[in-house]
Amino acid sequence: MRSIEHWIGGASVTGTEYATVHQPATGQPQARVAVGGPAEVDLAVAAAVRAQESWGEMSLSRRTKVLFRMRDLVERHEDDLARLVTAEHGKTVEDARGEVIRGREVIEFACGIPQLLKGAYSDQVSTGVDSYSLRAPLGVCAGVTPFNFPVMVPMWMHPVAIACGNTFVLKPSERDPSASNLVAQLYADAGLPDGVFNVVHGGRAAVDALLDHRDVQAVSFVGSTPVARYVHGRASANGKRVQALGGAKNHAVVLPDADLADAARQITAAAYGSAGQRCMAISAVVAVGSTGDELVQLLGREAATVVVGPGDQEHAQMGPLVTSEARDRVIAAVGAAQQAGATVVVDGRELRVAGHDGGYFVGPCLLDQVTPQMSAYQEEIFGPVLVVLRAQTLDEAIGIINANPYGNGTALFTSGGAAARRFVRGVTVGMIGVNVPLPVPMAYHSFGGWKASLFGDTHVHGPEGVAFYTRGKVVTSRWPGRAEASRSDFHFPTAS
Ligand code: NAD
């Protein structure tokens, strides 16, 4: 079976233990991945510490040359990366290409690092005294990433960290690890010095070793809320800078003045694309006023037409879930909702894909008459399940969203500007769409949620990413001429 090894100091490092990587569309084992622990993390961090000494000193111009080459290589290998993602994650190739493109855009953003790291200069802040600010790299940064975007989510982190003069240790998801090794190879081909980008595979033991390692300065995490909370707590207690992005329950609010047919199409794609395994997937609809029955009918019609199949099949719109456990969890969540009184309008639990009996497929599920008290609403199902709640007014809908523990993304469907403005200002959510179902910010803005969707203060990529991976310095300087009388002040310095 194919082996996926660690990548440390510019070379493949053979594992001592391995876990199996399955093909979600068939349920068959397809590769084995090394499972690292403290020993591999020590090796990787030591390589990153050594590399950082010279990489941090490298001119901005030389750093950006590597990033420009990396950008081109990722574009050239878009299909290779996408197919690796499809084979191990299960999403369609077209969808996987989308994540490679969104990841590449972060590299493009990082290519502008000379502009982004420009400090500020104040001339003559006091007589003969100037002041300027600059941003310095942190050292070794670590990234721990989820299964659902094995190319894009790590790329939210490492291009920015590396451009800022840091070195990086990535611990990708053990479910779909191959793309990270191809990315490491592309960095090497782009001329990135050995040790600047390292990959340690594995699970909790490798993560804990990173969180506890004295030479790791900062940790970026993306994954489920319980693990995000844990990572944030443990790394913070160890004195590290941490950004930990967690799970989500993203609401689409539909007002009576919306184009309902358009809203139903948009919401369907955002709910079931990638089998609902996106942190920005719409998983709850709040139908306002009189829209409920007609909207449910339209959503049901759309859900029934979604083409489910293996991700490499040309016309498939939605692939399988990532593991058999994920499939079983989704099926159980729909059953529990039904028992709690929800109406199952579209039921994908029994879906079978011809020739793929062992695959982890579940078809689109649409649940109506869901209330905020039901577990199908309260919990992140992370599968192709869309629940519909009803509200009488926009304010009631905003109240539902704000009472939810998560605050990643949300969308409003309306034709009214005043309602849209009220919604944007009123919701306690980090990323908001107006007639846009998946409001994923571009690379030059920052991505992140509120409440239980983010632990820490900074969002990823964009200006907040640069701030996260650098520390500020402010310099106050004076160059007295020989003829000037030297005078020392014992009072606290004030400008003169
Ligand atoms: P996960 O939390 O199970 O795993 C994420 C990472 O943490 C993996 O690398 C995994 O190996 C590691 N890990 C798992 N358990 C751990 C533990 N107990 N201690 C230390 N490390 C541990 O998440 P997942 O199932 O891979 O991904 C899906 C989740 O990620 C969903 O909740 C989704 O909403 C979330 N997500 C959030 C965002 C966002 O931007 N907020 C983006 C993508 C995914």
Boltz pocket constraint, residues with backbone or C-beta under 6 A from the ligand:
constraints:
  - pocket:
      binder: B
      contacts: [[A, 144], [A, 145], [A, 146], [A, 147], [A, 148], [A, 149], [A, 153], [A, 171], [A, 172], [A, 173], [A, 174], [A, 202], [A, 203], [A, 204], [A, 207], [A, 208], [A, 222], [A, 223], [A, 224], [A, 225], [A, 227], [A, 228], [A, 230], [A, 245], [A, 246], [A, 247], [A, 248], [A, 278], [A, 279], [A, 380], [A, 382], [A, 408], [A, 448], [A, 449], [A, 453]]
      max_distance: 6.0
